Amino acid sequence: MRHLTVTQFGTFLGISGQRLVVKHDKSVILEEALSRIRSISITKNGVSISSDLISACAVRGIKLFFLDWRGMIASALIGQNQHAVVALRKAQFAAIERNDKCCVLAKNIIITKIKNQRAVIRYFFKYLSKDCNKDLSDIVNQYLCSVGNLLNQLDNIKKIDNHWKNLIFGIEGKAATIYWQTLSKCKLLPDDFFVREGRNAQSLTNKALNYGYAILLGYVWAAIDNAGLEVYAGILHVDRPGKPSLVLDLMEEYRAWVVDRSIIKIRDKVLKAKSFDFSIKKVIAEEIHKTMSNSYRYHKKKVKLENILQRQVYRFSGSMASEENYKGYIFKW
């Protein structure tokens, strides 16, 4: 176990020797060596954590994330044992001031996001096509055609366009709309899904998606912090106090494959859930962590997705500090 998500009220987290100890109702439900832990995310009120554990996490570079009722990270406790990052952060801020640099990086991020949404559609259509009808094939083909046109439009956006950021967001929004519509028409999402909702979502499916994105946010945040970049200085999302803009930028590439695909895979369990309680949160967290621990092809090798994410963030930081182009990771379906 590299990442722990705590979802149950009344849980206690402490330390015994060099081991993390998790208790509920005074019973030990988990013991794990601290050397195997990379992050701990607490998603529920009423969870207690010992000061000894907080200190041990700081020394070992284990990130502690506290999520609020919206599923957003409200607090991140990170130790001071970090890399010397002054030069890199100066390069990051300098790159952000360059309109041409930001435009190219932002385009590549959103192109990767749209291509990974397309990969999710193709991944599930591969199984649906065995006994699908012509209508379903037409729906998917129409989606693929529309996405191809949007990718061409995105590629044609130039740095000289004064409103390049609005143009990118506009195309990203259109791609997202037809993506969710296609998933819904193909009956890949539970029946309670009608439209994508962020904050204050009412349907269990949207709550499940939001919860999954919150877990992914922790992975991306940890990877960015490891690389030494400033999480609050992004290139695409608007800067706002307390908003981790760079985290939101880089997680765009992984949303579809890591979270959307995972929720679709467990849609029967989401349908059976009577409420968005501890049991369904546990299922979602386990599926997300499983996906992140799976191995994928990366430069002709099999690498865990968590490590691919970290390497990609290092590559992104390199592109911020040089003229190298950044290429996102596209999943193979």
Solvent accessible surface area in square Angstrom, and as a share of the most:
residue,aa,sasa,rsa
1,M,83,0.37
2,R,76,0.28
3,H,17,0.07
4,L,18,0.09
5,T,21,0.12
6,V,8,0.05
7,T,7,0.04
8,Q,53,0.23
9,F,129,0.54
10,G,37,0.36
11,T,3,0.01
12,F,80,0.33
13,L,0,0.00
14,G,3,0.03
15,I,53,0.27
16,S,65,0.42
17,G,61,0.59
18,Q,117,0.52
19,R,100,0.37
20,L,0,0.00
21,V,13,0.07
22,V,5,0.03
23,K,72,0.30
24,H,36,0.16
25,D,114,0.59
26,K,195,0.83
27,S,63,0.41
28,V,78,0.45
29,I,101,0.51
30,L,42,0.21
31,E,83,0.37
32,E,21,0.10
33,A,26,0.20
34,L,2,0.01
35,S,84,0.54
36,R,123,0.45
37,I,1,0.01
38,R,100,0.36
39,S,6,0.04
40,I,0,0.00
41,S,11,0.07
42,I,7,0.04
43,T,17,0.10
44,K,87,0.37
45,N,127,0.65
46,G,40,0.39
47,V,26,0.15
48,S,59,0.38
49,I,37,0.19
50,S,29,0.18
51,S,86,0.56
52,D,94,0.49
53,L,0,0.00
54,I,62,0.32
55,S,64,0.41
56,A,11,0.08
57,C,1,0.01
58,A,37,0.29
59,V,99,0.57
60,R,99,0.36
61,G,31,0.30
62,I,4,0.02
63,K,12,0.05
64,L,2,0.01
65,F,1,0.00
66,F,56,0.23
67,L,18,0.09
68,D,35,0.18
69,W,198,0.70
70,R,86,0.31
71,G,12,0.11
72,M,62,0.28
73,I,22,0.11
74,A,72,0.56
75,S,44,0.28
76,A,30,0.24
77,L,72,0.36
78,I,44,0.22
79,G,8,0.08
80,Q,165,0.73
81,N,107,0.55
82,Q,75,0.33
83,H,122,0.55
84,A,110,0.85
85,V,22,0.13
86,V,101,0.58
87,A,81,0.63
88,L,39,0.19
89,R,61,0.22
90,K,135,0.57
91,A,26,0.20
92,Q,0,0.00
93,F,94,0.39
94,A,59,0.46
95,A,4,0.03
96,I,41,0.21
97,E,146,0.65
98,R,93,0.34
99,N,77,0.39
100,D,44,0.23
101,K,18,0.07
102,C,7,0.04
103,C,1,0.01
104,V,67,0.38
105,L,4,0.02
106,A,0,0.00
107,K,27,0.11
108,N,29,0.15
109,I,0,0.00
110,I,1,0.01
111,I,28,0.14
112,T,5,0.03
113,K,17,0.07
114,I,1,0.01
115,K,57,0.24
116,N,0,0.00
117,Q,7,0.03
118,R,48,0.18
119,A,4,0.03
120,V,0,0.00
121,I,3,0.01
122,R,73,0.27
123,Y,40,0.15
124,F,19,0.08
125,F,43,0.18
126,K,84,0.35
127,Y,109,0.42
128,L,47,0.23
129,S,49,0.32
130,K,160,0.68
131,D,126,0.65
132,C,39,0.23
133,N,99,0.51
134,K,153,0.65
135,D,100,0.52
136,L,26,0.13
137,S,29,0.19
138,D,64,0.33
139,I,45,0.23
140,V,3,0.01
141,N,87,0.44
142,Q,130,0.58
143,Y,6,0.02
144,L,45,0.22
145,C,85,0.51
146,S,37,0.24
147,V,0,0.00
148,G,25,0.24
149,N,79,0.40
150,L,15,0.07
151,L,19,0.09
152,N,92,0.47
153,Q,88,0.39
154,L,0,0.00
155,D,86,0.44
156,N,100,0.52
157,I,11,0.06
158,K,111,0.47
159,K,104,0.44
160,I,140,0.71
161,D,48,0.25
162,N,136,0.70
163,H,123,0.55
164,W,15,0.05
165,K,66,0.28
166,N,103,0.53
167,L,81,0.40
168,I,0,0.00
169,F,69,0.29
170,G,36,0.34
171,I,14,0.07
172,E,27,0.12
173,G,30,0.29
174,K,120,0.51
175,A,0,0.00
176,A,21,0.16
177,T,71,0.41
178,I,41,0.21
179,Y,0,0.00
180,W,28,0.10
181,Q,90,0.40
182,T,7,0.04
183,L,0,0.00
184,S,39,0.25
185,K,117,0.50
186,C,9,0.05
187,K,153,0.65
188,L,5,0.03
189,L,9,0.05
190,P,5,0.03
191,D,110,0.57
192,D,48,0.25
193,F,9,0.04
194,F,175,0.73
195,V,97,0.56
196,R,64,0.23
197,E,53,0.24
198,G,41,0.39
199,R,158,0.58
200,N,106,0.54
201,A,10,0.08
202,Q,142,0.63
203,S,18,0.12
204,L,35,0.18
205,T,0,0.00
206,N,1,0.01
207,K,73,0.31
208,A,0,0.00
209,L,0,0.00
210,N,30,0.15
211,Y,12,0.05
212,G,0,0.00
213,Y,18,0.07
214,A,4,0.03
215,I,7,0.04
216,L,0,0.00
217,L,3,0.01
218,G,5,0.05
219,Y,12,0.05
220,V,0,0.00
221,W,13,0.05
222,A,10,0.07
223,A,5,0.04
224,I,0,0.00
225,D,15,0.08
226,N,52,0.27
227,A,12,0.09
228,G,1,0.01
229,L,1,0.01
230,E,35,0.16
231,V,13,0.07
232,Y,95,0.36
233,A,12,0.09
234,G,5,0.05
235,I,6,0.03
236,L,0,0.00
237,H,31,0.14
238,V,90,0.52
239,D,89,0.46
240,R,138,0.51
241,P,133,0.84
242,G,65,0.63
243,K,39,0.17
244,P,8,0.05
245,S,0,0.00
246,L,0,0.00
247,V,0,0.00
248,L,19,0.10
249,D,0,0.00
250,L,4,0.02
251,M,2,0.01
252,E,12,0.05
253,E,1,0.00
254,Y,3,0.01
255,R,51,0.19
256,A,2,0.01
257,W,7,0.02
258,V,0,0.00
259,V,0,0.00
260,D,3,0.01
261,R,11,0.04
262,S,0,0.00
263,I,0,0.00
264,I,0,0.00
265,K,88,0.37
266,I,13,0.07
267,R,74,0.27
268,D,90,0.47
269,K,113,0.48
270,V,2,0.01
271,L,94,0.47
272,K,162,0.69
273,A,22,0.17
274,K,202,0.85
275,S,57,0.37
276,F,46,0.19
277,D,64,0.33
278,F,78,0.33
279,S,64,0.41
280,I,7,0.04
281,K,29,0.12
282,K,99,0.42
283,V,37,0.21
284,I,0,0.00
285,A,6,0.04
286,E,94,0.42
287,E,24,0.11
288,I,0,0.00
289,H,38,0.17
290,K,116,0.49
291,T,1,0.01
292,M,1,0.00
293,S,52,0.34
294,N,54,0.28
295,S,53,0.34
296,Y,34,0.13
297,R,128,0.47
298,Y,10,0.04
299,H,119,0.53
300,K,177,0.75
301,K,136,0.58
302,K,134,0.57
303,V,12,0.07
304,K,84,0.35
305,L,0,0.00
306,E,22,0.10
307,N,54,0.27
308,I,0,0.00
309,L,3,0.02
310,Q,32,0.14
311,R,109,0.40
312,Q,7,0.03
313,V,3,0.02
314,Y,102,0.39
315,R,123,0.45
316,F,0,0.00
317,S,9,0.06
318,G,30,0.29
319,S,1,0.01
320,M,7,0.03
321,A,60,0.46
322,S,44,0.28
323,E,130,0.58
324,E,115,0.52
325,N,111,0.57
326,Y,7,0.03
327,K,157,0.66
328,G,8,0.07
329,Y,24,0.09
330,I,49,0.25
331,F,2,0.01
332,K,159,0.67
333,W,129,0.45
